[in-house]
Amino acid sequence: MPELIAPTSGMYAAWREAHDEWGPGHHEDGFGLGPSDEVDSPDGFAAWVALLAAESGPKAVETGRGCTYRWIIEGDRVHGGIALRHGLNDYVLQFGHIGYGIRPSSRRRGLATWALGRILDEARTLGLEQVLIVCEVDNLASVKTIEHQGGVLEGIRDSEHGPVRRYWIKI
């Protein structure tokens, strides 16, 4: 049975396996991994996990600028990640409250739909009344996932990554 867990340096090997599966240069939605984050060494990975924890901490939650990161795991395997951005700012209006990604070998199992349902529960506890989710126009798997969880299409807009669908989900 899958679980959502806070990022932990104890899952370094399992996370590296998932990261390696995406391949170099591919963006992994939901993990909060930036281009300057060093995750190749255990120490660098632990420092990155500590940064993610700080973004999820009480001070970040109070300011509405935080982000709750969760990994989608089953046993000792990392299947993907999901991030819930708090508040409503320019970044959220461009990229959405929620971003997620499932590693290629774990797709088509319903994990994204399951994880989105669980993170919506966390959004409710933060007091969010609705969330914005953005996906690429041709990402039909995400379209189905978002619509399954009640997403209502606001429209299609151009973004720096090409045209995207914008959905709102009422909590």
SEMIVO-449438 format. One line per field, with one value per residue: residue number from 1; x, z, y of N, C-alpha, C in turn. Coordinates in Angstrom, 2 decimals, padded with zeros to 5 digits. Example, Ala and Ser with C-alpha at 12.3 -4.5 7.8 and 13.67 -1.06 7.14 Angstrom:
2
i <- [1 | 2]
n.X <- [013.19 | 012.85]
n.Z <- [007.80 | 007.08]
n.Y <- [-005.69 | -002.25]
ca.X <- [012.30 | 013.67]
ca.Z <- [007.80 | 007.14]
ca.Y <- [-004.50 | -001.06]
c.X <- [013.20 | 012.90]
c.Z <- [007.80 | 007.87]
c.Y <- [-003.30 | 000.03]
//
This chain:
171
i <- [1 | 2 | 3 | 4 | 5 | 6 | 7 | 8 | 9 | 10 | 11 | 12 | 13 | 14 | 15 | 16 | 17 | 18 | 19 | 20 | 21 | 22 | 23 | 24 | 25 | 26 | 27 | 28 | 29 | 30 | 31 | 32 | 33 | 34 | 35 | 36 | 37 | 38 | 39 | 40 | 41 | 42 | 43 | 44 | 45 | 46 | 47 | 48 | 49 | 50 | 51 | 52 | 53 | 54 | 55 | 56 | 57 | 58 | 59 | 60 | 61 | 62 | 63 | 64 | 65 | 66 | 67 | 68 | 69 | 70 | 71 | 72 | 73 | 74 | 75 | 76 | 77 | 78 | 79 | 80 | 81 | 82 | 83 | 84 | 85 | 86 | 87 | 88 | 89 | 90 | 91 | 92 | 93 | 94 | 95 | 96 | 97 | 98 | 99 | 100 | 101 | 102 | 103 | 104 | 105 | 106 | 107 | 108 | 109 | 110 | 111 | 112 | 113 | 114 | 115 | 116 | 117 | 118 | 119 | 120 | 121 | 122 | 123 | 124 | 125 | 126 | 127 | 128 | 129 | 130 | 131 | 132 | 133 | 134 | 135 | 136 | 137 | 138 | 139 | 140 | 141 | 142 | 143 | 144 | 145 | 146 | 147 | 148 | 149 | 150 | 151 | 152 | 153 | 154 | 155 | 156 | 157 | 158 | 159 | 160 | 161 | 162 | 163 | 164 | 165 | 166 | 167 | 168 | 169 | 170 | 171]
n.X <- [000.84 | 000.62 | 002.24 | 002.33 | 005.09 | 007.12 | 010.03 | 013.08 | 016.41 | 017.12 | 016.18 | 017.90 | 019.20 | 016.99 | 015.63 | 017.57 | 017.59 | 015.06 | 015.40 | 017.51 | 016.19 | 014.54 | 016.39 | 019.15 | 018.80 | 016.03 | 013.06 | 011.73 | 008.77 | 007.26 | 009.21 | 010.72 | 013.27 | 015.95 | 018.02 | 020.52 | 020.77 | 022.61 | 022.64 | 024.00 | 025.81 | 025.71 | 025.85 | 025.23 | 022.67 | 021.37 | 021.52 | 019.88 | 017.40 | 017.04 | 016.59 | 014.13 | 012.55 | 012.65 | 011.17 | 008.69 | 008.18 | 006.80 | 007.11 | 007.26 | 004.75 | 003.11 | 003.63 | 002.53 | 004.06 | 005.24 | 005.93 | 004.68 | 006.25 | 006.00 | 006.87 | 006.03 | 005.75 | 006.33 | 006.87 | 010.28 | 010.62 | 010.72 | 008.24 | 007.47 | 006.93 | 005.16 | 004.07 | 002.78 | 002.05 | 001.80 | -000.56 | -001.26 | 000.38 | 002.40 | 004.03 | 002.59 | 000.26 | 001.25 | 002.39 | 000.80 | -000.80 | -000.21 | 002.12 | 003.24 | 004.91 | 005.50 | 007.65 | 008.86 | 008.61 | 006.61 | 004.24 | 000.77 | -000.62 | -002.35 | -001.23 | -000.68 | -003.26 | -004.17 | -002.24 | -002.73 | -005.31 | -004.72 | -003.03 | -004.75 | -006.28 | -004.39 | -004.21 | -006.68 | -006.43 | -004.66 | -006.29 | -006.93 | -009.25 | -009.61 | -007.63 | -005.13 | -004.16 | -001.79 | -001.09 | 000.75 | -000.62 | -000.79 | -000.49 | -002.09 | -002.45 | -002.14 | -004.26 | -006.46 | -006.03 | -006.30 | -008.91 | -010.30 | -010.13 | -011.84 | -011.16 | -011.76 | -011.70 | -010.19 | -009.09 | -006.89 | -003.57 | -000.69 | 002.62 | 005.93 | 006.85 | 005.38 | 001.98 | -000.45 | -002.83 | -005.17 | -006.48 | -008.95 | -009.57 | -012.07 | -011.93]
n.Z <- [000.00 | -000.88 | 000.53 | 001.73 | 002.57 | 004.53 | 003.08 | 003.60 | 004.65 | 005.08 | 003.03 | 000.92 | -001.03 | -002.28 | -003.27 | -005.02 | -006.91 | -008.10 | -009.09 | -010.90 | -012.78 | -014.11 | -015.59 | -016.83 | -016.92 | -017.06 | -015.79 | -012.58 | -011.40 | -008.33 | -006.45 | -005.65 | -006.46 | -007.38 | -010.00 | -008.90 | -006.69 | -004.91 | -005.04 | -005.32 | -003.50 | -000.25 | 001.81 | 000.49 | -000.38 | 002.11 | 003.01 | 001.12 | 001.68 | 004.23 | 003.58 | 002.24 | 004.39 | 005.96 | 004.38 | 004.76 | 007.35 | 010.46 | 010.51 | 007.80 | 007.00 | 008.44 | 007.13 | 004.68 | 002.54 | 002.32 | 001.47 | 001.27 | 001.07 | -000.14 | -000.41 | -002.53 | -001.59 | -001.42 | 000.59 | 000.42 | -001.82 | -003.83 | -005.52 | -006.55 | -006.27 | -004.56 | -004.26 | -002.26 | -002.50 | -000.36 | 000.30 | -001.93 | -004.43 | -006.91 | -008.01 | -007.45 | -008.86 | -011.42 | -011.62 | -010.10 | -007.13 | -006.58 | -007.51 | -009.13 | -009.69 | -011.20 | -011.25 | -014.29 | -014.44 | -012.64 | -013.46 | -014.59 | -012.64 | -010.98 | -008.95 | -008.95 | -008.91 | -006.46 | -004.71 | -005.16 | -004.11 | -001.37 | -000.81 | -001.15 | 001.13 | 002.98 | 002.11 | 002.86 | 005.68 | 005.95 | 005.51 | 002.99 | 000.50 | -002.15 | -004.79 | -007.26 | -010.13 | -012.56 | -015.77 | -018.57 | -021.82 | -023.45 | -021.70 | -021.05 | -019.08 | -016.67 | -016.99 | -016.77 | -014.14 | -012.62 | -013.28 | -012.31 | -009.60 | -009.28 | -010.61 | -012.29 | -015.40 | -015.95 | -018.11 | -020.97 | -021.14 | -022.31 | -021.31 | -019.94 | -020.56 | -022.67 | -023.91 | -021.31 | -019.31 | -016.97 | -013.91 | -011.33 | -008.10 | -005.79 | -002.30]
n.Y <- [-001.18 | 002.21 | 005.15 | 008.53 | 010.36 | 012.60 | 014.07 | 012.32 | 011.82 | 009.25 | 007.71 | 007.81 | 006.05 | 004.82 | 007.07 | 008.05 | 006.00 | 006.33 | 008.94 | 008.56 | 007.02 | 008.84 | 010.19 | 012.20 | 015.75 | 015.84 | 017.20 | 016.72 | 016.77 | 017.76 | 017.18 | 019.35 | 019.88 | 021.79 | 023.27 | 023.89 | 022.31 | 019.93 | 016.61 | 014.30 | 013.26 | 011.70 | 013.65 | 016.06 | 015.42 | 015.13 | 017.77 | 019.01 | 017.76 | 018.82 | 021.51 | 021.27 | 020.46 | 022.76 | 024.53 | 023.47 | 023.96 | 025.37 | 028.22 | 028.88 | 028.02 | 029.79 | 032.23 | 031.79 | 031.17 | 028.80 | 025.34 | 022.14 | 019.14 | 015.86 | 012.44 | 009.77 | 006.63 | 003.09 | 000.54 | 000.13 | 001.68 | 004.55 | 006.12 | 008.56 | 012.14 | 014.78 | 018.10 | 020.67 | 023.88 | 026.64 | 029.26 | 032.07 | 033.35 | 035.11 | 033.10 | 030.73 | 031.33 | 031.13 | 028.50 | 026.82 | 025.42 | 022.78 | 020.34 | 017.41 | 014.27 | 011.13 | 008.39 | 006.91 | 003.98 | 003.47 | 004.48 | 004.65 | 003.25 | 004.46 | 005.95 | 008.73 | 009.86 | 008.85 | 010.03 | 012.75 | 012.99 | 012.54 | 014.72 | 016.80 | 016.55 | 017.47 | 020.10 | 021.02 | 020.97 | 023.07 | 025.14 | 025.97 | 026.84 | 026.34 | 024.96 | 025.53 | 023.80 | 023.10 | 021.87 | 020.53 | 020.97 | 018.67 | 016.56 | 014.04 | 012.09 | 013.52 | 015.29 | 013.54 | 012.64 | 015.01 | 015.82 | 013.63 | 014.07 | 016.16 | 018.49 | 021.55 | 022.95 | 025.99 | 027.26 | 027.53 | 028.56 | 030.37 | 029.60 | 029.85 | 027.37 | 026.52 | 025.91 | 025.55 | 023.77 | 024.98 | 024.23 | 024.32 | 023.11 | 022.67 | 022.60]
ca.X <- [000.00 | 001.47 | 002.19 | 002.97 | 005.96 | 007.99 | 011.36 | 014.00 | 017.73 | 017.22 | 015.78 | 018.83 | 019.40 | 015.71 | 015.36 | 018.55 | 017.14 | 013.97 | 016.00 | 018.27 | 015.24 | 014.09 | 017.47 | 019.72 | 018.17 | 014.57 | 012.48 | 010.95 | 007.77 | 006.85 | 010.32 | 011.35 | 014.69 | 016.40 | 019.23 | 021.74 | 020.78 | 023.57 | 022.05 | 024.78 | 026.49 | 024.82 | 025.83 | 024.47 | 021.28 | 020.86 | 021.35 | 018.69 | 016.24 | 016.87 | 015.96 | 012.72 | 011.90 | 012.50 | 010.07 | 007.45 | 008.11 | 005.74 | 007.32 | 006.88 | 003.29 | 002.53 | 003.78 | 001.83 | 005.04 | 005.87 | 005.58 | 004.72 | 006.75 | 005.77 | 007.29 | 005.09 | 006.59 | 005.73 | 008.00 | 011.53 | 010.69 | 010.17 | 007.52 | 007.35 | 006.83 | 004.06 | 004.33 | 001.64 | 002.50 | 000.86 | -000.87 | -001.54 | 001.29 | 002.65 | 004.56 | 001.47 | -000.63 | 001.87 | 002.68 | -000.20 | -000.56 | 000.23 | 002.90 | 003.55 | 005.55 | 005.64 | 008.76 | 008.32 | 008.22 | 005.49 | 003.06 | -000.41 | -001.07 | -003.24 | -000.51 | -000.84 | -004.62 | -004.19 | -001.45 | -003.43 | -006.39 | -004.16 | -002.48 | -005.91 | -006.60 | -003.45 | -004.60 | -007.84 | -005.96 | -004.01 | -007.32 | -007.15 | -010.61 | -009.47 | -006.24 | -004.88 | -003.21 | -001.43 | -000.37 | 000.94 | -001.84 | -000.80 | -000.26 | -003.43 | -002.49 | -002.41 | -005.62 | -007.37 | -005.80 | -006.86 | -010.36 | -010.82 | -010.20 | -012.78 | -010.63 | -012.59 | -010.81 | -010.34 | -008.73 | -005.54 | -002.74 | 000.71 | 003.56 | 007.33 | 007.08 | 004.39 | 000.60 | -000.81 | -004.22 | -005.27 | -007.64 | -009.21 | -010.28 | -012.61 | -011.61]
ca.Z <- [000.00 | -000.92 | 001.62 | 001.53 | 003.71 | 004.41 | 002.61 | 004.64 | 004.13 | 005.23 | 001.79 | -000.11 | -002.11 | -003.00 | -004.02 | -006.13 | -007.93 | -008.82 | -009.78 | -012.03 | -013.78 | -014.93 | -016.52 | -016.69 | -017.63 | -017.01 | -014.59 | -011.78 | -010.66 | -007.01 | -005.53 | -005.21 | -006.80 | -008.24 | -010.77 | -008.11 | -005.57 | -005.07 | -004.41 | -005.69 | -002.33 | 000.91 | 002.55 | -000.32 | -000.32 | 003.45 | 003.05 | 000.31 | 002.46 | 005.31 | 002.98 | 002.02 | 005.70 | 006.39 | 003.62 | 005.28 | 008.77 | 010.96 | 010.12 | 006.38 | 006.94 | 008.94 | 006.15 | 003.45 | 001.46 | 002.43 | 000.55 | 001.88 | 000.14 | 000.25 | -001.35 | -002.71 | -001.41 | -001.13 | 001.12 | 000.31 | -003.19 | -004.06 | -006.80 | -007.04 | -005.28 | -004.71 | -003.50 | -002.03 | -002.20 | 000.52 | -000.06 | -003.33 | -004.85 | -008.35 | -008.39 | -007.42 | -009.98 | -012.66 | -011.64 | -009.36 | -005.74 | -006.48 | -008.58 | -008.80 | -010.73 | -010.93 | -012.04 | -015.47 | -014.24 | -011.69 | -014.02 | -014.99 | -011.51 | -010.17 | -007.84 | -008.96 | -008.46 | -005.03 | -004.00 | -005.25 | -003.12 | -000.02 | -000.60 | -001.01 | 002.55 | 003.66 | 001.75 | 003.71 | 007.03 | 005.89 | 005.37 | 001.59 | 000.04 | -003.50 | -005.25 | -008.69 | -010.64 | -013.93 | -016.46 | -020.00 | -022.59 | -024.01 | -020.65 | -020.84 | -017.80 | -015.64 | -017.21 | -016.16 | -012.69 | -012.06 | -013.45 | -011.40 | -008.25 | -009.27 | -011.26 | -013.27 | -016.30 | -016.04 | -019.47 | -021.45 | -021.25 | -022.67 | -020.21 | -020.40 | -020.99 | -023.70 | -023.43 | -020.15 | -018.81 | -015.59 | -013.24 | -009.93 | -007.34 | -004.52 | -001.19]
ca.Y <- [000.00 | 003.41 | 006.12 | 009.82 | 010.65 | 013.76 | 013.67 | 011.88 | 011.42 | 007.80 | 007.04 | 008.28 | 005.08 | 004.65 | 008.30 | 008.10 | 005.06 | 007.00 | 010.09 | 008.03 | 006.51 | 009.96 | 010.50 | 013.55 | 016.85 | 015.79 | 017.81 | 015.78 | 017.54 | 017.32 | 016.95 | 020.59 | 019.80 | 022.88 | 022.97 | 024.06 | 021.38 | 018.84 | 015.43 | 013.12 | 012.71 | 011.61 | 014.92 | 017.01 | 014.99 | 015.46 | 019.22 | 019.31 | 017.31 | 019.80 | 022.69 | 020.95 | 020.45 | 024.15 | 025.11 | 022.90 | 024.24 | 026.25 | 029.61 | 028.98 | 027.86 | 031.04 | 033.31 | 031.44 | 031.01 | 027.50 | 024.26 | 020.83 | 018.12 | 014.47 | 011.42 | 008.67 | 005.44 | 001.80 | -000.22 | 000.89 | 002.21 | 005.88 | 006.15 | 009.92 | 013.20 | 015.71 | 019.31 | 021.56 | 025.25 | 027.33 | 030.64 | 032.42 | 034.41 | 035.08 | 031.79 | 029.79 | 031.66 | 030.66 | 027.07 | 026.07 | 025.04 | 021.39 | 019.74 | 016.02 | 013.47 | 009.69 | 007.84 | 006.19 | 002.57 | 003.39 | 005.14 | 003.87 | 002.44 | 005.27 | 006.56 | 010.19 | 010.14 | 008.57 | 011.03 | 014.02 | 012.93 | 012.69 | 016.06 | 017.69 | 016.51 | 018.36 | 021.46 | 021.33 | 021.28 | 024.38 | 026.16 | 026.36 | 026.56 | 025.80 | 024.91 | 025.60 | 022.81 | 023.42 | 020.79 | 020.74 | 020.69 | 017.32 | 015.56 | 013.47 | 011.38 | 014.51 | 015.78 | 012.55 | 012.65 | 016.24 | 015.78 | 012.59 | 014.65 | 017.27 | 019.69 | 022.24 | 023.68 | 027.44 | 027.62 | 027.20 | 029.76 | 030.18 | 029.75 | 029.77 | 025.99 | 026.20 | 026.03 | 024.73 | 023.75 | 025.48 | 023.64 | 024.63 | 022.08 | 023.18 | 021.70]
c.X <- [000.89 | 001.25 | 002.75 | 003.81 | 006.72 | 009.36 | 012.28 | 015.32 | 017.94 | 016.82 | 016.66 | 018.93 | 018.12 | 015.38 | 016.30 | 018.12 | 016.01 | 014.52 | 016.75 | 017.35 | 014.73 | 015.14 | 017.93 | 018.95 | 016.65 | 014.08 | 011.60 | 009.98 | 007.51 | 007.96 | 010.96 | 012.83 | 015.04 | 017.69 | 020.52 | 021.80 | 021.72 | 023.03 | 022.83 | 025.52 | 025.49 | 024.72 | 025.02 | 022.99 | 020.65 | 020.63 | 020.10 | 017.42 | 015.98 | 016.23 | 014.47 | 011.95 | 011.68 | 011.35 | 008.71 | 007.22 | 007.05 | 005.89 | 006.92 | 005.37 | 002.61 | 002.57 | 003.02 | 002.76 | 005.68 | 005.39 | 005.72 | 005.14 | 006.44 | 006.33 | 006.26 | 005.94 | 005.70 | 006.88 | 009.25 | 011.71 | 010.02 | 009.54 | 007.43 | 007.29 | 005.64 | 004.33 | 003.06 | 002.18 | 001.41 | 000.58 | -001.17 | -000.68 | 001.54 | 003.16 | 003.43 | 000.52 | -000.06 | 001.97 | 001.69 | 000.20 | 000.11 | 001.00 | 003.24 | 004.21 | 005.68 | 006.75 | 008.20 | 007.86 | 007.03 | 004.21 | 001.98 | -000.88 | -002.05 | -002.56 | -000.68 | -002.23 | -004.74 | -003.46 | -002.12 | -004.58 | -005.87 | -003.66 | -003.61 | -006.39 | -005.68 | -003.77 | -005.76 | -007.38 | -005.22 | -005.03 | -007.54 | -008.57 | -010.64 | -007.99 | -006.19 | -003.87 | -003.03 | -000.72 | -000.23 | -000.29 | -001.91 | -000.53 | -001.62 | -003.54 | -002.78 | -003.81 | -006.62 | -007.25 | -006.50 | -008.39 | -011.00 | -010.99 | -011.06 | -012.28 | -011.56 | -011.66 | -011.17 | -010.08 | -007.32 | -004.80 | -001.35 | 001.55 | 004.96 | 007.68 | 006.10 | 002.98 | 000.30 | -002.30 | -004.17 | -006.59 | -007.74 | -009.98 | -010.75 | -012.38 | -012.87]
c.Z <- [000.00 | 000.30 | 001.10 | 002.77 | 003.45 | 003.91 | 003.78 | 004.01 | 004.27 | 003.99 | 000.62 | -001.28 | -002.93 | -003.82 | -005.22 | -007.26 | -008.77 | -009.66 | -011.03 | -013.14 | -014.68 | -015.97 | -016.39 | -017.52 | -017.62 | -015.69 | -013.88 | -010.92 | -009.30 | -006.00 | -005.00 | -005.49 | -007.79 | -008.95 | -009.96 | -006.91 | -005.86 | -004.31 | -004.71 | -004.52 | -001.19 | 001.69 | 001.79 | -000.30 | 001.02 | 003.58 | 002.26 | 001.06 | 003.61 | 004.78 | 002.73 | 003.33 | 006.20 | 005.66 | 004.11 | 006.74 | 009.16 | 010.53 | 008.66 | 006.22 | 007.37 | 007.90 | 004.86 | 002.28 | 001.44 | 001.38 | 001.31 | 000.82 | 000.71 | -000.85 | -001.37 | -002.66 | -001.23 | -000.68 | 001.06 | -001.08 | -003.26 | -005.46 | -007.39 | -005.90 | -005.59 | -003.78 | -003.43 | -001.60 | -001.41 | -000.03 | -001.53 | -003.68 | -006.35 | -008.82 | -008.46 | -008.58 | -011.32 | -012.72 | -010.87 | -007.92 | -005.64 | -007.73 | -008.18 | -009.99 | -010.26 | -011.82 | -013.17 | -015.21 | -013.31 | -012.23 | -014.39 | -013.90 | -010.62 | -009.01 | -007.79 | -008.47 | -006.95 | -004.26 | -004.04 | -004.24 | -001.71 | 000.21 | -000.54 | 000.44 | 003.35 | 003.34 | 002.60 | 005.11 | 007.08 | 005.75 | 003.95 | 001.17 | -001.38 | -003.86 | -006.76 | -009.06 | -012.13 | -014.53 | -017.94 | -020.75 | -023.03 | -022.98 | -020.24 | -019.54 | -016.66 | -015.78 | -016.53 | -014.64 | -012.05 | -012.15 | -012.54 | -009.98 | -008.21 | -009.91 | -012.32 | -014.10 | -016.32 | -017.48 | -019.80 | -021.64 | -021.74 | -021.41 | -020.79 | -020.89 | -022.09 | -023.12 | -022.29 | -019.88 | -017.36 | -015.01 | -011.81 | -009.32 | -006.05 | -003.46 | -000.35]
c.Y <- [001.25 | 004.30 | 007.43 | 010.07 | 011.95 | 013.27 | 013.34 | 011.44 | 009.92 | 007.03 | 007.46 | 007.31 | 004.91 | 005.88 | 008.40 | 007.16 | 005.69 | 008.16 | 009.62 | 007.53 | 007.63 | 010.30 | 011.94 | 014.58 | 016.86 | 016.38 | 016.79 | 016.57 | 016.91 | 017.13 | 018.22 | 020.65 | 020.91 | 022.53 | 023.09 | 023.11 | 020.21 | 017.64 | 014.16 | 012.49 | 012.62 | 012.93 | 015.98 | 016.69 | 015.36 | 016.96 | 019.64 | 018.93 | 018.30 | 021.09 | 022.46 | 020.98 | 021.88 | 024.84 | 024.62 | 023.27 | 025.25 | 027.70 | 029.82 | 028.88 | 029.16 | 032.15 | 033.03 | 031.24 | 029.63 | 026.52 | 022.94 | 019.82 | 016.75 | 013.57 | 010.31 | 007.40 | 004.21 | 000.92 | 000.65 | 001.49 | 003.58 | 005.89 | 007.54 | 010.91 | 014.09 | 016.89 | 020.14 | 022.91 | 025.96 | 028.72 | 030.81 | 033.62 | 034.27 | 033.72 | 030.75 | 030.06 | 031.21 | 029.13 | 026.21 | 025.79 | 023.66 | 020.99 | 018.32 | 015.34 | 012.03 | 009.16 | 006.96 | 004.76 | 002.40 | 004.02 | 004.14 | 002.90 | 003.20 | 005.97 | 008.08 | 010.58 | 009.94 | 009.67 | 012.40 | 014.07 | 013.14 | 014.11 | 017.09 | 017.70 | 017.44 | 019.82 | 021.92 | 021.71 | 022.62 | 025.51 | 026.64 | 025.96 | 026.02 | 025.82 | 024.94 | 024.52 | 023.09 | 022.22 | 021.13 | 020.27 | 019.24 | 016.22 | 014.96 | 012.69 | 012.36 | 015.09 | 014.84 | 012.55 | 013.84 | 016.22 | 014.74 | 013.14 | 015.91 | 018.55 | 020.24 | 023.13 | 025.17 | 027.88 | 027.15 | 028.51 | 029.39 | 030.38 | 029.69 | 028.37 | 025.57 | 026.29 | 025.05 | 024.85 | 024.19 | 024.96 | 024.15 | 023.46 | 022.74 | 022.12 | 021.49]
//
